[in-house]
Amino acid sequence: MLDAPPAPAPAGAGEEESTCRGIFSEFMTKVARFEELAEVGKRLLVRFQQELEYFRRPQIPSESDVMRLIVKSNCTDRMRSYLEAGCRPRCQDISNINKLRSCEDGLKDHVNKVKTLLEELEHLVKDIYGSTLRASLSALEISDLHSIDNRLTNESCFIEEKKQEAEQLDSDVSLVTIMVIVHNMLKLDYTMQEKIVQALSLKIPSSELEGYCLMWDLRPYIDDNMMHIAWKMCP
């Protein structure tokens, strides 16, 4: 009868470090993708604002003496047709509405993409949390296996080993903390974007839409200093 194979040795500090660093790198790659999507969404929102303001453009002010003079001196069939149409050619209105619908559809698609990306980021946070927890428990188990005699005999080696393990755990905990903070910031940013997109309509006041554009550009829930720290921790 064959002997049972020996139990696999617990993961070393180097392996755990590689795992956590790998997860963190993947997390930050997706954060970069989130930033790209936020920029795309901002451009779509600004385009929606421009198209809507163009759609709402006022008619030629007939009460203005200067405008009356210009119209009178250029009273062609084309000008008369334009004025009779309320300064809103039908073909332009149709094109304008189609562009508005395209922007709105693009923003809704943007929200769906960001939502999916946030779910992926959340899975990575859970992965690195689990990896760090396993490393902590493993370190405790290994520590318990050392007898008092061995500790006394190899006291300097034991102290150095414990020091390295503690430093590694501190590093891993720092990565987890940063990932949790960044994920929460992006989640709040996404919620803001989603609410803005849901509020868009042809009847939205210009001042309100302008405020939405400013908030999307400002991104008040994103702490630039924290993001800088996160990028600095990338390998």
N, C-alpha and C positions, 0 to 999 in steps of 0.2 A: 504493500500500500504506500502510495506516494505521500511524502510529508506535505503538510499544508504550507502554501507560500507565506513568507513573512509579511506582517502587516505593513502597509506603506508608511513611511516616515511622515510626520507632520510637515506641512509646508514651512519652509524657512523664511526668514525675514526678507531675503532678496526676492523670493517668489511672490510674497504678499505685496511687497513694494511695487513689483512689476505689474501685478494685477490692479492695484489701486491707481497707479499712474496711468495705466492703459485705459481704465474706465474714465478717469478724469480727462484724459486727452480726447476721448470720444465725446464726452459731455461738452467740452469747450468747442469742438468742431461743430456740434449741433447748435451751440449758442451763436457761433458765427453765422450759421444758416438762418437763425432767428433774426439776427441783425439785418441780414440781406433782405429777408421777407418784410421786415418793418419798413425798410427804405422803399421797397416796391409798393407797399401799401400806401405810404405817404404820397408817392407820385400819383397813384390812382385817385387818392382823395383830392389832391390839388387839381388834377385834371377834371374831376367831377365838379369841383367848385367853379372852375373856369367855364366849363360848358353850361352850368346852371346860370351863372351870371350873364353869359352871352344870350341864353334863352330868355332871360328876363330883361334884356336891354330895352330901354325906353324908346318911344317913338320920337321922331324929329319934332322938337319944340316949335310949334307953329306960331306961338306968341312972341318968339324972338324976332326982332326986326332984321337982324343979320341973316337968320335962317330963311325968312320970307324972301329976302333979296336974292339969296343963293338959289332958292327953289324957283323964283320967278325968272331968273336969268338962265336957268337950265331946265326949263319946263318941256322936256322931251317926253315921248311916249313911254320910254323906260322909267323915267322919274315919276310920271303920273301913275303908272301901274304899281310902282313901289309904294307910293303914298296911299293909293287905294287899298293896298293889301295890308295897310297898317304898319308899314316899314318892316314887315315880317314875311318874306317870300316863303311859300309853303315848302319848297324843296329844302331850304335851309333849316326850317323847323324840324322836318323829318330827320335830316342828317344829325341835327343837334340832339334830338331825343334818342336816336340810335346810339350816339356816343355816350350819352348819359347812362343808358341801359348797359352798355358795354363796361363802363367804369363800375357801375353798381355790381354787375355780375363778377367782375374781376376782384372787387373787394370782398364779396361773399366767398369766393374761392380762396382768397388770401386767408380769411378767418379760418376756414376748414384746414388749410395747410398748417397754419400756426398751431391749431388745436392738436393735430396729429403729432407735430414736433414736440409740443409740451408733454404729451403722453410718453414719448420716447425718452425725454429728459427725466421724467419722473421714474421710469423704470431703471435708468442708470443710477439715480440717487439711491434707490432701494438696493441695487446691486452692490454699490460701494459701501453702503451701510452694513449690509450683510457680510461682506468681505472683511470689513474692519472689526465687526463683532466676533467673527470666527477667529480672527487673528488674536484678539484680546483673550478669548477663552482658551485658545491654544497656548498662549504665553503663560497663562495661569496654570494649565495642566502640566506643562513642561517644568514650571517652577516647583510644583508639588512633587515631581518625581525625584528631584535632587534630595539626597539625604543630608542630614546635618553634618555627617563626617565628610562627605564630598565637598560641602560648602567650606568647611574648615580647611580641608586639604588644598582646595583650589580656589581659595577665597578671591584672589585677584582676577582670575579668569571669570569667575561667577559674577563678580561685580561689573566687569566690562561687558559681559554678555547681557546682563540685565539693563545696563545703561543703553546699549544699542537697541534692545527691544523697546525700551521706553521712548527713545528718540523716534523710532519708526512708527510706533503707535501715535505719538504726538503729531507726526507728519500726516499720517492717515486721517486722524481726527480733524486736522486742519482742512484737508481736502474735502471731507464730508461736510464740514461746517460751511465752507465756501459754496459748495454745490447746492446745499439747501437754501442758502441766502439768495444765490443767483436765480435758482429755480422759482422761488417765491416772488422775486422782483419781476421776472418774465411773465409769470402767471398773472400778476396784477396788470402788467402792461397789456397782455392779451385781452383781459377782461375789459379794459378801457377801449381798446380797438374794436372789440365785438360790439360794445354798446354804441359806439360812434356809427358803425356800419348799420346797425339796426335802426338808428335814428334818421338815416338819410331818406329824403323824399323830395319831390319837386316843390313842396310847400314849405320846406325848412327855411326859417329866416336867415338872411345873409349874415347877420351878426353871429348867430349861433353856429353856422357852418364855418365862419372864420375862426371862431373859438375852437372848434374841433380840429381844424388844421393846425392851429398853434399848439394845442395839447399833444397832437400826434407827433409834431416836430420836437416839442420840448421833452416828452416822455418823462413825466414827473416821478414815476415810480422806479425809474432806473437810477441807481447811485453810481455815478461815474467812478468815484474812488474805489468802490467795491469791485467794479468790473475791472479796473486797472490792476487790483490785487490778484484777481482771478487769472487774468492773462499773464501776469508776472509769474504765477505758480506753474504755468505750463512748462513741460520739460523741453 
